[in-house]
Amino acid sequence: MTSEPAIIDAIDRRIIEETQGGLPLVPQPYHVVANTIGIEPNELMRRLKQMLDSGIIRRIGLVPNHYSLGYKANGMTVWDLPDELITELGDKIGRLDYVSHCYQRPRHQPLWNYNLFAMVHGRDRGEVSAKVEMMAKLLGEHDRGHEILYSSKILKKTGLRIGRGR
């Protein structure tokens, strides 16, 4: 059974266009966006919630620039964990305050045996290594191997963008 694609109207499209590059850094950013579009803030919030609930947009979240905050060592940790415990263990790792994102990925054996990825940020590689050792202790005997893959350059982090239809 195929579900019908969600439909957006002109106002929803304007909301997406006005917010996809980020919200204004003001005390009431949704009020500014609503004013720009020409709708009431409550209407903007209702429409955003409806688009989230329907899957038109997946999330609204903060994307910090870790480099600007002094976190120059960014390591994607990769872990070989038992598949049957991946949800439980991934949840534990994802809740750590120094892990910005954590997700399961398929193994590509025999070359790639890792099934959990978790991004760890630190001011230097020593700090990242210390955090990874804490993660390994948390995982205990379930850690069947891990590595740290350090970022070599800053990549622009953006999601899908729709063009301005004006």
LUMTORKE-453402 format. One line per field, with one value per residue: residue number from 0; x, y, z of N, C-alpha, C in turn. Coordinates in steps of 0.05 Angstrom, whole numbers, plus 5000, padded with zeros to 4 digits. Layout:
LUMTORKE-453402
k = c(NUM;...) $
n_x = c(X;...) $
n_y = c(Y;...) $
n_z = c(Z;...) $
ca_x = c(X;...) $
ca_y = c(Y;...) $
ca_z = c(Z;...) $
c_x = c(X;...) $
c_y = c(Y;...) $
c_z = c(Z;...) $
***
This chain:
LUMTORKE-453402
k = c(0;1;2;3;4;5;6;7;8;9;10;11;12;13;14;15;16;17;18;19;20;21;22;23;24;25;26;27;28;29;30;31;32;33;34;35;36;37;38;39;40;41;42;43;44;45;46;47;48;49;50;51;52;53;54;55;56;57;58;59;60;61;62;63;64;65;66;67;68;69;70;71;72;73;74;75;76;77;78;79;80;81;82;83;84;85;86;87;88;89;90;91;92;93;94;95;96;97;98;99;100;101;102;103;104;105;106;107;108;109;110;111;112;113;114;115;116;117;118;119;120;121;122;123;124;125;126;127;128;129;130;131;132;133;134;135;136;137;138;139;140;141;142;143;144;145;146;147;148;149;150;151;152;153;154;155;156;157;158;159;160;161;162;163;164;165) $
n_x = c(5017;5013;5026;4995;5029;5046;5014;5030;5010;5012;5025;5049;5094;5120;5132;5169;5209;5225;5246;5283;5337;5351;5330;5313;5359;5333;5292;5239;5233;5195;5154;5176;5184;5130;5109;5138;5117;5064;5025;4992;5030;5010;4984;5028;5056;5018;5016;5070;5072;5034;5060;5105;5080;5057;5101;5123;5162;5219;5243;5255;5310;5370;5432;5493;5554;5608;5663;5665;5652;5696;5708;5750;5768;5737;5708;5684;5659;5663;5631;5633;5583;5540;5487;5436;5433;5436;5398;5388;5440;5456;5421;5439;5490;5476;5451;5492;5522;5563;5558;5537;5506;5479;5475;5451;5483;5489;5532;5590;5616;5672;5703;5685;5664;5632;5574;5549;5548;5575;5580;5631;5652;5708;5756;5807;5845;5860;5821;5776;5791;5793;5738;5718;5741;5712;5662;5672;5680;5629;5601;5625;5635;5608;5630;5661;5701;5727;5735;5763;5745;5772;5751;5772;5764;5719;5652;5597;5537;5476;5407;5358;5339;5288;5272;5261;5198;5182) $
n_y = c(4976;5043;5106;5169;5227;5282;5345;5413;5480;5547;5581;5545;5532;5582;5586;5544;5562;5610;5591;5551;5564;5577;5604;5672;5705;5724;5744;5725;5688;5662;5697;5738;5710;5697;5749;5765;5732;5745;5725;5704;5691;5645;5617;5604;5570;5529;5509;5493;5451;5417;5404;5378;5334;5308;5293;5325;5361;5340;5354;5407;5440;5457;5472;5472;5508;5475;5486;5542;5545;5528;5474;5437;5387;5336;5276;5221;5167;5097;5035;4966;4930;4882;4861;4849;4881;4932;4975;4986;4996;5036;5076;5088;5109;5152;5187;5211;5271;5292;5271;5286;5265;5201;5138;5079;5039;4998;4940;4926;4876;4838;4882;4926;4927;4955;4978;5019;5089;5148;5216;5252;5309;5351;5395;5383;5327;5294;5302;5282;5229;5213;5217;5178;5133;5132;5120;5069;5042;5046;5014;4966;4896;4891;4922;4907;4927;4988;5052;5118;5166;5222;5288;5320;5367;5424;5414;5439;5440;5424;5413;5388;5436;5479;5516;5586;5606;5653) $
n_z = c(5000;4981;5008;5000;4976;5019;5016;5006;5017;4990;5033;5070;5040;5038;5092;5098;5062;5088;5136;5127;5123;5173;5236;5256;5301;5352;5409;5400;5352;5319;5316;5284;5235;5224;5218;5172;5134;5136;5170;5232;5292;5321;5280;5248;5283;5288;5236;5229;5267;5244;5195;5216;5242;5197;5169;5130;5144;5180;5229;5276;5295;5331;5302;5320;5309;5319;5316;5322;5374;5399;5397;5367;5355;5325;5327;5293;5322;5314;5324;5340;5358;5391;5349;5368;5413;5397;5397;5451;5471;5436;5451;5503;5491;5457;5493;5521;5542;5511;5461;5398;5357;5343;5312;5280;5231;5173;5172;5132;5117;5095;5107;5137;5200;5234;5269;5297;5300;5328;5340;5370;5404;5419;5450;5437;5409;5451;5490;5463;5458;5512;5525;5491;5514;5562;5540;5521;5569;5590;5553;5562;5562;5515;5476;5421;5392;5368;5334;5322;5278;5254;5236;5177;5152;5151;5136;5101;5134;5116;5104;5057;5010;4987;4929;4922;4905;4880) $
ca_x = c(5000;5029;5012;4995;5048;5034;5011;5033;4999;5031;5034;5068;5118;5133;5143;5193;5229;5234;5259;5302;5364;5354;5311;5327;5369;5318;5277;5215;5238;5171;5138;5189;5177;5102;5105;5149;5099;5038;5005;4995;5048;4996;4980;5054;5062;4999;5025;5095;5065;5020;5080;5120;5063;5052;5126;5133;5188;5225;5250;5265;5331;5393;5456;5514;5580;5626;5688;5662;5649;5722;5711;5765;5772;5711;5713;5662;5667;5649;5631;5624;5566;5521;5464;5412;5433;5442;5379;5393;5467;5456;5406;5458;5511;5463;5444;5515;5521;5584;5552;5518;5487;5485;5457;5459;5488;5495;5560;5599;5637;5691;5720;5674;5648;5620;5545;5539;5564;5569;5598;5641;5666;5726;5774;5831;5842;5862;5794;5758;5800;5784;5709;5714;5747;5688;5641;5680;5675;5600;5593;5637;5641;5594;5648;5678;5721;5718;5755;5755;5751;5772;5745;5796;5755;5691;5633;5572;5516;5449;5388;5346;5329;5270;5277;5241;5180;5171) $
ca_y = c(5000;5067;5129;5193;5247;5305;5369;5438;5503;5570;5591;5526;5535;5606;5580;5528;5580;5629;5579;5530;5573;5583;5624;5696;5704;5745;5731;5712;5684;5654;5722;5751;5695;5701;5776;5766;5717;5758;5709;5707;5671;5620;5603;5593;5547;5507;5498;5478;5426;5400;5394;5358;5310;5294;5285;5343;5368;5319;5364;5434;5436;5474;5460;5490;5507;5467;5500;5569;5542;5519;5445;5434;5358;5323;5248;5202;5141;5074;5014;4939;4921;4860;4871;4846;4901;4958;4996;4991;5008;5062;5096;5097;5127;5176;5204;5224;5300;5300;5259;5304;5248;5173;5123;5052;5036;4969;4931;4919;4857;4835;4905;4945;4912;4973;4982;5043;5113;5169;5238;5263;5334;5359;5417;5371;5298;5281;5304;5263;5201;5208;5213;5152;5112;5131;5106;5040;5031;5044;4991;4942;4873;4892;4936;4887;4942;5015;5070;5146;5178;5251;5306;5333;5394;5431;5411;5455;5422;5434;5393;5394;5463;5484;5542;5607;5605;5680) $
ca_z = c(5000;4979;5019;4983;4985;5032;4999;5020;5003;4986;5059;5080;5024;5048;5119;5093;5050;5108;5159;5120;5127;5202;5248;5265;5328;5367;5430;5390;5323;5303;5311;5262;5211;5218;5207;5145;5116;5137;5185;5260;5303;5328;5255;5240;5300;5281;5210;5233;5280;5224;5177;5231;5246;5172;5158;5109;5155;5200;5255;5279;5315;5331;5290;5328;5295;5341;5314;5333;5403;5410;5395;5342;5349;5321;5320;5290;5333;5302;5344;5334;5380;5384;5335;5385;5434;5385;5405;5480;5474;5422;5468;5524;5479;5447;5515;5533;5535;5492;5436;5385;5344;5345;5296;5271;5203;5166;5170;5105;5122;5118;5110;5156;5219;5254;5265;5311;5296;5348;5337;5395;5400;5440;5444;5424;5406;5477;5503;5449;5466;5539;5523;5478;5534;5579;5525;5520;5595;5592;5537;5575;5545;5489;5457;5408;5376;5359;5322;5320;5251;5258;5214;5166;5143;5158;5115;5105;5143;5109;5094;5031;5007;4964;4917;4927;4882;4875) $
c_x = c(5018;5013;5015;5015;5033;5034;5015;5020;5019;5042;5055;5095;5134;5146;5169;5215;5241;5250;5281;5332;5370;5334;5327;5336;5358;5302;5252;5217;5214;5153;5149;5182;5148;5096;5115;5130;5071;5017;5011;5015;5034;4990;5006;5060;5043;5008;5051;5089;5051;5041;5099;5105;5059;5078;5137;5160;5193;5231;5256;5285;5354;5416;5479;5539;5601;5653;5687;5661;5675;5727;5724;5770;5745;5716;5687;5672;5650;5653;5621;5609;5548;5495;5439;5411;5436;5423;5384;5419;5468;5442;5424;5479;5499;5455;5467;5516;5543;5581;5531;5498;5498;5465;5469;5463;5495;5525;5565;5622;5648;5707;5711;5655;5633;5590;5533;5559;5556;5589;5605;5657;5684;5743;5800;5827;5844;5836;5775;5766;5791;5754;5703;5721;5724;5666;5647;5675;5645;5590;5603;5643;5628;5610;5667;5699;5709;5742;5744;5764;5749;5766;5770;5789;5727;5674;5609;5550;5489;5432;5378;5335;5309;5275;5255;5224;5168;5179) $
c_y = c(5025;5090;5152;5213;5270;5329;5393;5460;5525;5580;5571;5528;5560;5601;5564;5546;5599;5617;5559;5538;5580;5604;5649;5694;5727;5730;5716;5708;5677;5678;5737;5737;5699;5728;5778;5753;5731;5742;5714;5685;5644;5603;5590;5568;5523;5494;5482;5451;5407;5388;5374;5332;5294;5285;5303;5354;5348;5330;5394;5432;5455;5459;5478;5487;5501;5480;5528;5568;5531;5489;5439;5405;5345;5295;5232;5175;5119;5050;4988;4929;4898;4871;4870;4866;4929;4980;5004;5006;5035;5083;5106;5116;5153;5196;5219;5253;5308;5285;5275;5288;5220;5157;5097;5053;5006;4964;4925;4900;4845;4860;4925;4931;4929;4978;5005;5066;5134;5191;5250;5288;5340;5382;5408;5341;5283;5281;5284;5235;5194;5202;5185;5129;5110;5116;5076;5027;5027;5019;4965;4921;4873;4907;4915;4900;4969;5031;5098;5156;5208;5266;5318;5361;5398;5428;5428;5435;5435;5410;5401;5422;5464;5512;5562;5610;5632;5690) $
c_z = c(5000;4991;5000;4993;4998;5014;5016;5003;5001;5013;5071;5066;5033;5075;5115;5082;5071;5131;5152;5123;5156;5211;5256;5295;5344;5388;5420;5359;5307;5298;5286;5236;5204;5207;5179;5125;5115;5150;5215;5271;5310;5303;5245;5257;5294;5255;5213;5246;5260;5204;5190;5234;5220;5159;5136;5118;5178;5227;5253;5301;5311;5319;5297;5311;5317;5340;5326;5364;5416;5408;5368;5335;5348;5311;5317;5300;5320;5320;5332;5359;5371;5371;5352;5408;5424;5394;5434;5484;5460;5437;5490;5514;5470;5469;5528;5524;5516;5465;5422;5368;5343;5329;5287;5241;5197;5165;5140;5108;5096;5123;5132;5175;5238;5247;5280;5307;5316;5345;5365;5389;5424;5432;5431;5423;5433;5492;5490;5457;5494;5540;5511;5497;5554;5566;5525;5547;5599;5577;5548;5555;5518;5468;5446;5389;5368;5348;5324;5293;5254;5233;5204;5155;5151;5134;5121;5111;5137;5101;5066;5031;4983;4955;4924;4902;4875;4848) $
***
